[in-house]
Structures are given as C-alpha cells and as structure tokens.
Amino acid sequence: MITWLKNLFRGDSKPTLERPVATPTVDAASKAKKSTAVAGKSKATKTDLESMTKPQLLEHAKKKGIKVNASAKKADLVKKIKNG
C-alpha cells in the first residue's frame, strides 16, 4: 500500500496494487444445484429459496421480474420472492 501511495504522489501514470484483486467464482456444482432447483419446479418452495445464496436469490428475483433491493438481507429477499 505504501508503494502504491508513493507512486500515486510521484505522478506515475499507472499506480499498481501490491497484490492482484481476486474475483469471486462460482463452481459448477452450485450452478447445477441452482439450475435443478429452479428449472425443476414451477414455483420455488421454502426449502429451495432458503438453500440459495444471496446472489442466487437476486438472480432468481430478476428472472421472475420481481423488484428487490440488492442491499436487503437474505431473509427479506426470500420473503419478497415468496410474496411475488
């Protein structure tokens, strides 16, 4: 971080980070679980929604056309999706 600050104030055109930023990845198993849980039933049940992660719930709501706030808690997202 100190190196980055020195480069910033020195006027270097490309300040660099000391370590690369990692992007989150989704493994194939969770994708398979998501696709079978959502595609297999016409309406998701309580257990299906409870087992989903927050990003999965946001994507599910988006597909269903339900407007939800991304900063809401997971329980609030589940409740909103259930109520439509």
PDB file of N, CA, C and O in Angstrom:
ATOM      1  N   MET A   1       0.827  -1.187   0.000  1.00  0.00           N
ATOM      2  CA  MET A   1       0.000   0.000   0.000  1.00  0.00           C
ATOM      3  C   MET A   1       0.872   1.253   0.000  1.00  0.00           C
ATOM      4  O   MET A   1       0.568   2.233  -0.679  1.00  0.00           O
ATOM      5  N   ILE A   2       1.946   1.209   0.760  1.00  0.00           N
ATOM      6  CA  ILE A   2       2.830   2.371   0.818  1.00  0.00           C
ATOM      7  C   ILE A   2       3.444   2.619  -0.550  1.00  0.00           C
ATOM      8  O   ILE A   2       3.573   3.768  -0.971  1.00  0.00           O
ATOM      9  N   THR A   3       3.825   1.554  -1.248  1.00  0.00           N
ATOM     10  CA  THR A   3       4.386   1.696  -2.588  1.00  0.00           C
ATOM     11  C   THR A   3       3.372   2.329  -3.516  1.00  0.00           C
ATOM     12  O   THR A   3       3.717   3.184  -4.332  1.00  0.00           O
ATOM     13  N   TRP A   4       2.136   1.919  -3.397  1.00  0.00           N
ATOM     14  CA  TRP A   4       1.075   2.461  -4.233  1.00  0.00           C
ATOM     15  C   TRP A   4       0.917   3.965  -3.976  1.00  0.00           C
ATOM     16  O   TRP A   4       0.774   4.748  -4.916  1.00  0.00           O
ATOM     17  N   LEU A   5       0.943   4.361  -2.706  1.00  0.00           N
ATOM     18  CA  LEU A   5       0.817   5.786  -2.360  1.00  0.00           C
ATOM     19  C   LEU A   5       2.002   6.585  -2.897  1.00  0.00           C
ATOM     20  O   LEU A   5       1.826   7.685  -3.420  1.00  0.00           O
ATOM     21  N   LYS A   6       3.211   6.032  -2.767  1.00  0.00           N
ATOM     22  CA  LYS A   6       4.392   6.722  -3.294  1.00  0.00           C
ATOM     23  C   LYS A   6       4.249   6.936  -4.792  1.00  0.00           C
ATOM     24  O   LYS A   6       4.534   8.020  -5.300  1.00  0.00           O
ATOM     25  N   ASN A   7       3.806   5.898  -5.501  1.00  0.00           N
ATOM     26  CA  ASN A   7       3.627   6.017  -6.951  1.00  0.00           C
ATOM     27  C   ASN A   7       2.538   7.021  -7.295  1.00  0.00           C
ATOM     28  O   ASN A   7       2.630   7.732  -8.296  1.00  0.00           O
ATOM     29  N   LEU A   8       1.519   7.074  -6.473  1.00  0.00           N
ATOM     30  CA  LEU A   8       0.416   7.995  -6.707  1.00  0.00           C
ATOM     31  C   LEU A   8       0.883   9.445  -6.632  1.00  0.00           C
ATOM     32  O   LEU A   8       0.538  10.261  -7.487  1.00  0.00           O
ATOM     33  N   PHE A   9       1.666   9.758  -5.612  1.00  0.00           N
ATOM     34  CA  PHE A   9       2.121  11.127  -5.427  1.00  0.00           C
ATOM     35  C   PHE A   9       3.314  11.475  -6.302  1.00  0.00           C
ATOM     36  O   PHE A   9       3.600  12.653  -6.518  1.00  0.00           O
ATOM     37  N   ARG A  10       4.002  10.479  -6.800  1.00  0.00           N
ATOM     38  CA  ARG A  10       5.118  10.708  -7.690  1.00  0.00           C
ATOM     39  C   ARG A  10       4.634  11.062  -9.087  1.00  0.00           C
ATOM     40  O   ARG A  10       5.390  11.606  -9.892  1.00  0.00           O
ATOM     41  N   GLY A  11       3.383  10.756  -9.373  1.00  0.00           N
ATOM     42  CA  GLY A  11       2.836  11.105 -10.672  1.00  0.00           C
ATOM     43  C   GLY A  11       2.959   9.999 -11.694  1.00  0.00           C
ATOM     44  O   GLY A  11       2.830  10.253 -12.892  1.00  0.00           O
ATOM     45  N   ASP A  12       3.205   8.780 -11.254  1.00  0.00           N
ATOM     46  CA  ASP A  12       3.254   7.665 -12.210  1.00  0.00           C
ATOM     47  C   ASP A  12       1.896   7.512 -12.865  1.00  0.00           C
ATOM     48  O   ASP A  12       0.860   7.688 -12.225  1.00  0.00           O
ATOM     49  N   SER A  13       1.910   7.188 -14.129  1.00  0.00           N
ATOM     50  CA  SER A  13       0.653   7.096 -14.858  1.00  0.00           C
ATOM     51  C   SER A  13      -0.144   5.848 -14.490  1.00  0.00           C
ATOM     52  O   SER A  13      -1.370   5.854 -14.600  1.00  0.00           O
ATOM     53  N   LYS A  14       0.519   4.784 -14.057  1.00  0.00           N
ATOM     54  CA  LYS A  14      -0.175   3.549 -13.722  1.00  0.00           C
ATOM     55  C   LYS A  14       0.147   3.118 -12.293  1.00  0.00           C
ATOM     56  O   LYS A  14       1.116   2.389 -12.079  1.00  0.00           O
ATOM     57  N   PRO A  15      -0.639   3.551 -11.317  1.00  0.00           N
ATOM     58  CA  PRO A  15      -0.413   3.042  -9.975  1.00  0.00           C
ATOM     59  C   PRO A  15      -0.804   1.560  -9.932  1.00  0.00           C
ATOM     60  O   PRO A  15      -1.820   1.161 -10.500  1.00  0.00           O
ATOM     61  N   THR A  16       0.003   0.764  -9.260  1.00  0.00           N
ATOM     62  CA  THR A  16      -0.263  -0.676  -9.205  1.00  0.00           C
ATOM     63  C   THR A  16      -0.584  -1.111  -7.797  1.00  0.00           C
ATOM     64  O   THR A  16      -0.153  -0.496  -6.823  1.00  0.00           O
ATOM     65  N   LEU A  17      -1.339  -2.169  -7.706  1.00  0.00           N
ATOM     66  CA  LEU A  17      -1.647  -2.752  -6.411  1.00  0.00           C
ATOM     67  C   LEU A  17      -0.554  -3.738  -6.056  1.00  0.00           C
ATOM     68  O   LEU A  17       0.073  -4.326  -6.937  1.00  0.00           O
ATOM     69  N   GLU A  18      -0.324  -3.921  -4.757  1.00  0.00           N
ATOM     70  CA  GLU A  18       0.706  -4.854  -4.329  1.00  0.00           C
ATOM     71  C   GLU A  18       0.296  -6.293  -4.595  1.00  0.00           C
ATOM     72  O   GLU A  18       1.147  -7.136  -4.879  1.00  0.00           O
ATOM     73  N   ARG A  19      -1.002  -6.585  -4.506  1.00  0.00           N
ATOM     74  CA  ARG A  19      -1.469  -7.929  -4.796  1.00  0.00           C
ATOM     75  C   ARG A  19      -2.684  -7.837  -5.716  1.00  0.00           C
ATOM     76  O   ARG A  19      -3.446  -6.873  -5.645  1.00  0.00           O
ATOM     77  N   PRO A  20      -2.862  -8.824  -6.568  1.00  0.00           N
ATOM     78  CA  PRO A  20      -3.972  -8.765  -7.512  1.00  0.00           C
ATOM     79  C   PRO A  20      -5.319  -8.913  -6.809  1.00  0.00           C
ATOM     80  O   PRO A  20      -5.425  -9.546  -5.758  1.00  0.00           O
ATOM     81  N   VAL A  21      -6.321  -8.326  -7.400  1.00  0.00           N
ATOM     82  CA  VAL A  21      -7.665  -8.404  -6.851  1.00  0.00           C
ATOM     83  C   VAL A  21      -8.306  -9.686  -7.366  1.00  0.00           C
ATOM     84  O   VAL A  21      -8.338  -9.936  -8.571  1.00  0.00           O
ATOM     85  N   ALA A  22      -8.813 -10.493  -6.445  1.00  0.00           N
ATOM     86  CA  ALA A  22      -9.436 -11.758  -6.828  1.00  0.00           C
ATOM     87  C   ALA A  22     -10.916 -11.537  -7.111  1.00  0.00           C
ATOM     88  O   ALA A  22     -11.596 -10.814  -6.383  1.00  0.00           O
ATOM     89  N   THR A  23     -11.403 -12.161  -8.166  1.00  0.00           N
ATOM     90  CA  THR A  23     -12.816 -12.086  -8.482  1.00  0.00           C
ATOM     91  C   THR A  23     -13.498 -13.357  -7.997  1.00  0.00           C
ATOM     92  O   THR A  23     -12.929 -14.443  -8.109  1.00  0.00           O
ATOM     93  N   PRO A  24     -14.703 -13.239  -7.463  1.00  0.00           N
ATOM     94  CA  PRO A  24     -15.387 -14.430  -6.977  1.00  0.00           C
ATOM     95  C   PRO A  24     -15.764 -15.347  -8.132  1.00  0.00           C
ATOM     96  O   PRO A  24     -16.136 -14.894  -9.214  1.00  0.00           O
ATOM     97  N   THR A  25     -15.660 -16.643  -7.876  1.00  0.00           N
ATOM     98  CA  THR A  25     -16.007 -17.616  -8.899  1.00  0.00           C
ATOM     99  C   THR A  25     -17.126 -18.501  -8.388  1.00  0.00           C
ATOM    100  O   THR A  25     -17.280 -18.699  -7.183  1.00  0.00           O
ATOM    101  N   VAL A  26     -17.895 -19.022  -9.307  1.00  0.00           N
ATOM    102  CA  VAL A  26     -18.975 -19.939  -8.967  1.00  0.00           C
ATOM    103  C   VAL A  26     -18.605 -21.289  -9.551  1.00  0.00           C
ATOM    104  O   VAL A  26     -18.374 -21.414 -10.754  1.00  0.00           O
ATOM    105  N   ASP A  27     -18.550 -22.301  -8.694  1.00  0.00           N
ATOM    106  CA  ASP A  27     -18.173 -23.614  -9.192  1.00  0.00           C
ATOM    107  C   ASP A  27     -19.337 -24.298  -9.909  1.00  0.00           C
ATOM    108  O   ASP A  27     -20.491 -23.896  -9.761  1.00  0.00           O
ATOM    109  N   ALA A  28     -19.030 -25.312 -10.667  1.00  0.00           N
ATOM    110  CA  ALA A  28     -20.035 -25.999 -11.482  1.00  0.00           C
ATOM    111  C   ALA A  28     -21.100 -26.671 -10.627  1.00  0.00           C
ATOM    112  O   ALA A  28     -22.255 -26.764 -11.043  1.00  0.00           O
ATOM    113  N   ALA A  29     -20.729 -27.143  -9.430  1.00  0.00           N
ATOM    114  CA  ALA A  29     -21.694 -27.832  -8.567  1.00  0.00           C
ATOM    115  C   ALA A  29     -22.804 -26.894  -8.118  1.00  0.00           C
ATOM    116  O   ALA A  29     -23.969 -27.290  -8.091  1.00  0.00           O
ATOM    117  N   SER A  30     -22.465 -25.668  -7.769  1.00  0.00           N
ATOM    118  CA  SER A  30     -23.503 -24.737  -7.332  1.00  0.00           C
ATOM    119  C   SER A  30     -24.375 -24.298  -8.499  1.00  0.00           C
ATOM    120  O   SER A  30     -25.567 -24.050  -8.320  1.00  0.00           O
ATOM    121  N   LYS A  31     -23.791 -24.200  -9.703  1.00  0.00           N
ATOM    122  CA  LYS A  31     -24.596 -23.876 -10.878  1.00  0.00           C
ATOM    123  C   LYS A  31     -25.588 -24.993 -11.169  1.00  0.00           C
ATOM    124  O   LYS A  31     -26.748 -24.732 -11.486  1.00  0.00           O
ATOM    125  N   ALA A  32     -25.130 -26.242 -11.060  1.00  0.00           N
ATOM    126  CA  ALA A  32     -26.003 -27.378 -11.312  1.00  0.00           C
ATOM    127  C   ALA A  32     -27.126 -27.422 -10.287  1.00  0.00           C
ATOM    128  O   ALA A  32     -28.278 -27.688 -10.631  1.00  0.00           O
ATOM    129  N   LYS A  33     -26.789 -27.161  -9.031  1.00  0.00           N
ATOM    130  CA  LYS A  33     -27.794 -27.160  -7.966  1.00  0.00           C
ATOM    131  C   LYS A  33     -28.837 -26.083  -8.231  1.00  0.00           C
ATOM    132  O   LYS A  33     -30.034 -26.317  -8.063  1.00  0.00           O
ATOM    133  N   LYS A  34     -28.388 -24.910  -8.644  1.00  0.00           N
ATOM    134  CA  LYS A  34     -29.294 -23.799  -8.913  1.00  0.00           C
ATOM    135  C   LYS A  34     -30.221 -24.131 -10.073  1.00  0.00           C
ATOM    136  O   LYS A  34     -31.426 -23.888 -10.000  1.00  0.00           O
ATOM    137  N   SER A  35     -29.665 -24.683 -11.139  1.00  0.00           N
ATOM    138  CA  SER A  35     -30.480 -24.941 -12.319  1.00  0.00           C
ATOM    139  C   SER A  35     -31.520 -26.021 -12.054  1.00  0.00           C
ATOM    140  O   SER A  35     -32.636 -25.929 -12.566  1.00  0.00           O
ATOM    141  N   THR A  36     -31.188 -27.039 -11.269  1.00  0.00           N
ATOM    142  CA  THR A  36     -32.170 -28.086 -10.993  1.00  0.00           C
ATOM    143  C   THR A  36     -33.230 -27.603 -10.022  1.00  0.00           C
ATOM    144  O   THR A  36     -34.393 -27.993 -10.128  1.00  0.00           O
ATOM    145  N   ALA A  37     -32.840 -26.759  -9.078  1.00  0.00           N
ATOM    146  CA  ALA A  37     -33.813 -26.277  -8.098  1.00  0.00           C
ATOM    147  C   ALA A  37     -34.825 -25.328  -8.735  1.00  0.00           C
ATOM    148  O   ALA A  37     -36.004 -25.362  -8.385  1.00  0.00           O
ATOM    149  N   VAL A  38     -34.387 -24.494  -9.653  1.00  0.00           N
ATOM    150  CA  VAL A  38     -35.280 -23.509 -10.250  1.00  0.00           C
ATOM    151  C   VAL A  38     -36.027 -24.096 -11.441  1.00  0.00           C
ATOM    152  O   VAL A  38     -37.232 -23.887 -11.578  1.00  0.00           O
ATOM    153  N   ALA A  39     -35.328 -24.825 -12.299  1.00  0.00           N
ATOM    154  CA  ALA A  39     -35.945 -25.313 -13.528  1.00  0.00           C
ATOM    155  C   ALA A  39     -36.862 -26.504 -13.280  1.00  0.00           C
ATOM    156  O   ALA A  39     -37.779 -26.744 -14.066  1.00  0.00           O
ATOM    157  N   GLY A  40     -36.635 -27.254 -12.204  1.00  0.00           N
ATOM    158  CA  GLY A  40     -37.397 -28.458 -11.955  1.00  0.00           C
ATOM    159  C   GLY A  40     -38.802 -28.209 -11.461  1.00  0.00           C
ATOM    160  O   GLY A  40     -39.642 -29.101 -11.579  1.00  0.00           O
ATOM    161  N   LYS A  41     -39.099 -27.059 -10.921  1.00  0.00           N
ATOM    162  CA  LYS A  41     -40.417 -26.777 -10.347  1.00  0.00           C
ATOM    163  C   LYS A  41     -40.951 -25.473 -10.901  1.00  0.00           C
ATOM    164  O   LYS A  41     -40.189 -24.574 -11.254  1.00  0.00           O
ATOM    165  N   SER A  42     -42.272 -25.380 -10.973  1.00  0.00           N
ATOM    166  CA  SER A  42     -42.860 -24.158 -11.496  1.00  0.00           C
ATOM    167  C   SER A  42     -42.768 -23.019 -10.487  1.00  0.00           C
ATOM    168  O   SER A  42     -42.601 -21.862 -10.872  1.00  0.00           O
ATOM    169  N   LYS A  43     -42.876 -23.341  -9.192  1.00  0.00           N
ATOM    170  CA  LYS A  43     -42.748 -22.320  -8.163  1.00  0.00           C
ATOM    171  C   LYS A  43     -41.806 -22.850  -7.086  1.00  0.00           C
ATOM    172  O   LYS A  43     -41.964 -23.979  -6.621  1.00  0.00           O
ATOM    173  N   ALA A  44     -40.829 -22.039  -6.690  1.00  0.00           N
ATOM    174  CA  ALA A  44     -39.850 -22.477  -5.706  1.00  0.00           C
ATOM    175  C   ALA A  44     -40.501 -22.622  -4.338  1.00  0.00           C
ATOM    176  O   ALA A  44     -41.327 -21.799  -3.943  1.00  0.00           O
ATOM    177  N   THR A  45     -40.126 -23.667  -3.624  1.00  0.00           N
ATOM    178  CA  THR A  45     -40.661 -23.887  -2.288  1.00  0.00           C
ATOM    179  C   THR A  45     -39.764 -23.228  -1.259  1.00  0.00           C
ATOM    180  O   THR A  45     -38.719 -22.668  -1.592  1.00  0.00           O
ATOM    181  N   LYS A  46     -40.182 -23.302  -0.013  1.00  0.00           N
ATOM    182  CA  LYS A  46     -39.432 -22.656   1.071  1.00  0.00           C
ATOM    183  C   LYS A  46     -38.011 -23.199   1.153  1.00  0.00           C
ATOM    184  O   LYS A  46     -37.063 -22.425   1.287  1.00  0.00           O
ATOM    185  N   THR A  47     -37.851 -24.498   1.075  1.00  0.00           N
ATOM    186  CA  THR A  47     -36.517 -25.075   1.194  1.00  0.00           C
ATOM    187  C   THR A  47     -35.624 -24.692   0.027  1.00  0.00           C
ATOM    188  O   THR A  47     -34.426 -24.486   0.220  1.00  0.00           O
ATOM    189  N   ASP A  48     -36.169 -24.589  -1.175  1.00  0.00           N
ATOM    190  CA  ASP A  48     -35.357 -24.193  -2.318  1.00  0.00           C
ATOM    191  C   ASP A  48     -34.823 -22.775  -2.141  1.00  0.00           C
ATOM    192  O   ASP A  48     -33.643 -22.518  -2.379  1.00  0.00           O
ATOM    193  N   LEU A  49     -35.685 -21.865  -1.728  1.00  0.00           N
ATOM    194  CA  LEU A  49     -35.261 -20.475  -1.553  1.00  0.00           C
ATOM    195  C   LEU A  49     -34.292 -20.340  -0.384  1.00  0.00           C
ATOM    196  O   LEU A  49     -33.334 -19.571  -0.462  1.00  0.00           O
ATOM    197  N   GLU A  50     -34.526 -21.067   0.682  1.00  0.00           N
ATOM    198  CA  GLU A  50     -33.650 -20.984   1.854  1.00  0.00           C
ATOM    199  C   GLU A  50     -32.258 -21.532   1.563  1.00  0.00           C
ATOM    200  O   GLU A  50     -31.280 -21.086   2.163  1.00  0.00           O
ATOM    201  N   SER A  51     -32.160 -22.490   0.652  1.00  0.00           N
ATOM    202  CA  SER A  51     -30.859 -23.085   0.358  1.00  0.00           C
ATOM    203  C   SER A  51     -30.051 -22.253  -0.640  1.00  0.00           C
ATOM    204  O   SER A  51     -28.854 -22.484  -0.817  1.00  0.00           O
ATOM    205  N   MET A  52     -30.699 -21.292  -1.289  1.00  0.00           N
ATOM    206  CA  MET A  52     -29.997 -20.445  -2.257  1.00  0.00           C
ATOM    207  C   MET A  52     -29.134 -19.410  -1.541  1.00  0.00           C
ATOM    208  O   MET A  52     -29.424 -19.008  -0.415  1.00  0.00           O
ATOM    209  N   THR A  53     -28.073 -18.992  -2.217  1.00  0.00           N
ATOM    210  CA  THR A  53     -27.249 -17.909  -1.698  1.00  0.00           C
ATOM    211  C   THR A  53     -27.895 -16.586  -2.077  1.00  0.00           C
ATOM    212  O   THR A  53     -28.823 -16.549  -2.886  1.00  0.00           O
ATOM    213  N   LYS A  54     -27.406 -15.508  -1.495  1.00  0.00           N
ATOM    214  CA  LYS A  54     -27.982 -14.195  -1.779  1.00  0.00           C
ATOM    215  C   LYS A  54     -27.854 -13.821  -3.257  1.00  0.00           C
ATOM    216  O   LYS A  54     -28.826 -13.337  -3.837  1.00  0.00           O
ATOM    217  N   PRO A  55     -26.689 -14.027  -3.892  1.00  0.00           N
ATOM    218  CA  PRO A  55     -26.606 -13.717  -5.330  1.00  0.00           C
ATOM    219  C   PRO A  55     -27.572 -14.567  -6.163  1.00  0.00           C
ATOM    220  O   PRO A  55     -28.122 -14.093  -7.157  1.00  0.00           O
ATOM    221  N   GLN A  56     -27.773 -15.814  -5.757  1.00  0.00           N
ATOM    222  CA  GLN A  56     -28.714 -16.674  -6.474  1.00  0.00           C
ATOM    223  C   GLN A  56     -30.137 -16.155  -6.306  1.00  0.00           C
ATOM    224  O   GLN A  56     -30.923 -16.174  -7.253  1.00  0.00           O
ATOM    225  N   LEU A  57     -30.470 -15.692  -5.106  1.00  0.00           N
ATOM    226  CA  LEU A  57     -31.804 -15.137  -4.866  1.00  0.00           C
ATOM    227  C   LEU A  57     -32.030 -13.881  -5.696  1.00  0.00           C
ATOM    228  O   LEU A  57     -33.116 -13.682  -6.239  1.00  0.00           O
ATOM    229  N   LEU A  58     -31.014 -13.035  -5.796  1.00  0.00           N
ATOM    230  CA  LEU A  58     -31.134 -11.825  -6.607  1.00  0.00           C
ATOM    231  C   LEU A  58     -31.356 -12.174  -8.070  1.00  0.00           C
ATOM    232  O   LEU A  58     -32.175 -11.547  -8.741  1.00  0.00           O
ATOM    233  N   GLU A  59     -30.633 -13.169  -8.569  1.00  0.00           N
ATOM    234  CA  GLU A  59     -30.794 -13.596  -9.954  1.00  0.00           C
ATOM    235  C   GLU A  59     -32.171 -14.212 -10.168  1.00  0.00           C
ATOM    236  O   GLU A  59     -32.802 -13.972 -11.197  1.00  0.00           O
ATOM    237  N   HIS A  60     -32.644 -15.005  -9.206  1.00  0.00           N
ATOM    238  CA  HIS A  60     -33.962 -15.630  -9.295  1.00  0.00           C
ATOM    239  C   HIS A  60     -35.060 -14.566  -9.348  1.00  0.00           C
ATOM    240  O   HIS A  60     -35.991 -14.660 -10.148  1.00  0.00           O
ATOM    241  N   ALA A  61     -34.941 -13.560  -8.492  1.00  0.00           N
ATOM    242  CA  ALA A  61     -35.927 -12.474  -8.481  1.00  0.00           C
ATOM    243  C   ALA A  61     -35.910 -11.720  -9.813  1.00  0.00           C
ATOM    244  O   ALA A  61     -36.960 -11.339 -10.329  1.00  0.00           O
ATOM    245  N   LYS A  62     -34.729 -11.511 -10.357  1.00  0.00           N
ATOM    246  CA  LYS A  62     -34.604 -10.809 -11.633  1.00  0.00           C
ATOM    247  C   LYS A  62     -35.290 -11.595 -12.751  1.00  0.00           C
ATOM    248  O   LYS A  62     -35.983 -11.016 -13.587  1.00  0.00           O
ATOM    249  N   LYS A  63     -35.093 -12.917 -12.761  1.00  0.00           N
ATOM    250  CA  LYS A  63     -35.722 -13.761 -13.784  1.00  0.00           C
ATOM    251  C   LYS A  63     -37.238 -13.756 -13.661  1.00  0.00           C
ATOM    252  O   LYS A  63     -37.952 -13.812 -14.662  1.00  0.00           O
ATOM    253  N   LYS A  64     -37.728 -13.689 -12.421  1.00  0.00           N
ATOM    254  CA  LYS A  64     -39.170 -13.695 -12.187  1.00  0.00           C
ATOM    255  C   LYS A  64     -39.788 -12.312 -12.373  1.00  0.00           C
ATOM    256  O   LYS A  64     -41.012 -12.176 -12.368  1.00  0.00           O
ATOM    257  N   GLY A  65     -38.960 -11.289 -12.535  1.00  0.00           N
ATOM    258  CA  GLY A  65     -39.459  -9.933 -12.719  1.00  0.00           C
ATOM    259  C   GLY A  65     -39.860  -9.258 -11.421  1.00  0.00           C
ATOM    260  O   GLY A  65     -40.655  -8.318 -11.419  1.00  0.00           O
ATOM    261  N   ILE A  66     -39.309  -9.738 -10.320  1.00  0.00           N
ATOM    262  CA  ILE A  66     -39.614  -9.175  -9.003  1.00  0.00           C
ATOM    263  C   ILE A  66     -38.536  -8.151  -8.663  1.00  0.00           C
ATOM    264  O   ILE A  66     -37.345  -8.461  -8.693  1.00  0.00           O
ATOM    265  N   LYS A  67     -38.957  -6.935  -8.341  1.00  0.00           N
ATOM    266  CA  LYS A  67     -38.002  -5.889  -7.996  1.00  0.00           C
ATOM    267  C   LYS A  67     -37.621  -6.028  -6.525  1.00  0.00           C
ATOM    268  O   LYS A  67     -38.475  -5.970  -5.640  1.00  0.00           O
ATOM    269  N   VAL A  68     -36.318  -6.212  -6.279  1.00  0.00           N
ATOM    270  CA  VAL A  68     -35.800  -6.325  -4.922  1.00  0.00           C
ATOM    271  C   VAL A  68     -34.581  -5.424  -4.786  1.00  0.00           C
ATOM    272  O   VAL A  68     -33.916  -5.099  -5.769  1.00  0.00           O
ATOM    273  N   ASN A  69     -34.307  -5.034  -3.563  1.00  0.00           N
ATOM    274  CA  ASN A  69     -33.156  -4.200  -3.269  1.00  0.00           C
ATOM    275  C   ASN A  69     -31.959  -5.111  -3.009  1.00  0.00           C
ATOM    276  O   ASN A  69     -32.040  -5.992  -2.153  1.00  0.00           O
ATOM    277  N   ALA A  70     -30.871  -4.925  -3.712  1.00  0.00           N
ATOM    278  CA  ALA A  70     -29.694  -5.781  -3.585  1.00  0.00           C
ATOM    279  C   ALA A  70     -29.048  -5.669  -2.212  1.00  0.00           C
ATOM    280  O   ALA A  70     -28.314  -6.570  -1.809  1.00  0.00           O
ATOM    281  N   SER A  71     -29.300  -4.596  -1.489  1.00  0.00           N
ATOM    282  CA  SER A  71     -28.704  -4.455  -0.161  1.00  0.00           C
ATOM    283  C   SER A  71     -29.593  -5.046   0.936  1.00  0.00           C
ATOM    284  O   SER A  71     -29.246  -4.977   2.115  1.00  0.00           O
ATOM    285  N   ALA A  72     -30.724  -5.619   0.561  1.00  0.00           N
ATOM    286  CA  ALA A  72     -31.626  -6.225   1.541  1.00  0.00           C
ATOM    287  C   ALA A  72     -31.009  -7.508   2.095  1.00  0.00           C
ATOM    288  O   ALA A  72     -30.143  -8.113   1.463  1.00  0.00           O
ATOM    289  N   LYS A  73     -31.457  -7.912   3.265  1.00  0.00           N
ATOM    290  CA  LYS A  73     -30.982  -9.148   3.874  1.00  0.00           C
ATOM    291  C   LYS A  73     -31.568 -10.333   3.125  1.00  0.00           C
ATOM    292  O   LYS A  73     -32.582 -10.219   2.437  1.00  0.00           O
ATOM    293  N   LYS A  74     -30.906 -11.475   3.274  1.00  0.00           N
ATOM    294  CA  LYS A  74     -31.331 -12.682   2.576  1.00  0.00           C
ATOM    295  C   LYS A  74     -32.758 -13.062   2.965  1.00  0.00           C
ATOM    296  O   LYS A  74     -33.551 -13.436   2.101  1.00  0.00           O
ATOM    297  N   ALA A  75     -33.093 -12.974   4.243  1.00  0.00           N
ATOM    298  CA  ALA A  75     -34.441 -13.323   4.704  1.00  0.00           C
ATOM    299  C   ALA A  75     -35.488 -12.415   4.055  1.00  0.00           C
ATOM    300  O   ALA A  75     -36.577 -12.872   3.705  1.00  0.00           O
ATOM    301  N   ASP A  76     -35.164 -11.146   3.897  1.00  0.00           N
ATOM    302  CA  ASP A  76     -36.092 -10.207   3.255  1.00  0.00           C
ATOM    303  C   ASP A  76     -36.270 -10.541   1.772  1.00  0.00           C
ATOM    304  O   ASP A  76     -37.365 -10.408   1.223  1.00  0.00           O
ATOM    305  N   LEU A  77     -35.182 -10.975   1.132  1.00  0.00           N
ATOM    306  CA  LEU A  77     -35.275 -11.364  -0.275  1.00  0.00           C
ATOM    307  C   LEU A  77     -36.184 -12.581  -0.441  1.00  0.00           C
ATOM    308  O   LEU A  77     -37.018 -12.623  -1.345  1.00  0.00           O
ATOM    309  N   VAL A  78     -36.015 -13.570   0.441  1.00  0.00           N
ATOM    310  CA  VAL A  78     -36.844 -14.779   0.381  1.00  0.00           C
ATOM    311  C   VAL A  78     -38.305 -14.408   0.565  1.00  0.00           C
ATOM    312  O   VAL A  78     -39.171 -14.899  -0.159  1.00  0.00           O
ATOM    313  N   LYS A  79     -38.578 -13.542   1.531  1.00  0.00           N
ATOM    314  CA  LYS A  79     -39.949 -13.123   1.813  1.00  0.00           C
ATOM    315  C   LYS A  79     -40.558 -12.399   0.613  1.00  0.00           C
ATOM    316  O   LYS A  79     -41.711 -12.635   0.252  1.00  0.00           O
ATOM    317  N   LYS A  80     -39.773 -11.522   0.004  1.00  0.00           N
ATOM    318  CA  LYS A  80     -40.249 -10.749  -1.156  1.00  0.00           C
ATOM    319  C   LYS A  80     -40.536 -11.664  -2.344  1.00  0.00           C
ATOM    320  O   LYS A  80     -41.523 -11.472  -3.054  1.00  0.00           O
ATOM    321  N   ILE A  81     -39.671 -12.661  -2.561  1.00  0.00           N
ATOM    322  CA  ILE A  81     -39.855 -13.588  -3.683  1.00  0.00           C
ATOM    323  C   ILE A  81     -41.085 -14.449  -3.455  1.00  0.00           C
ATOM    324  O   ILE A  81     -41.842 -14.712  -4.390  1.00  0.00           O
ATOM    325  N   LYS A  82     -41.291 -14.890  -2.225  1.00  0.00           N
ATOM    326  CA  LYS A  82     -42.481 -15.719  -1.905  1.00  0.00           C
ATOM    327  C   LYS A  82     -43.758 -14.949  -2.141  1.00  0.00           C
ATOM    328  O   LYS A  82     -44.726 -15.498  -2.669  1.00  0.00           O
ATOM    329  N   ASN A  83     -43.777 -13.680  -1.756  1.00  0.00           N
ATOM    330  CA  ASN A  83     -44.986 -12.865  -1.891  1.00  0.00           C
ATOM    331  C   ASN A  83     -45.188 -12.342  -3.314  1.00  0.00           C
ATOM    332  O   ASN A  83     -46.253 -11.827  -3.655  1.00  0.00           O
ATOM    333  N   GLY A  84     -44.163 -12.482  -4.121  1.00  0.00           N
ATOM    334  CA  GLY A  84     -44.298 -12.040  -5.520  1.00  0.00           C
ATOM    335  C   GLY A  84     -43.976 -10.644  -5.644  1.00  0.00           C
ATOM    336  O   GLY A  84     -44.031 -10.094  -6.744  1.00  0.00           O
TER     337      GLY A  84
END
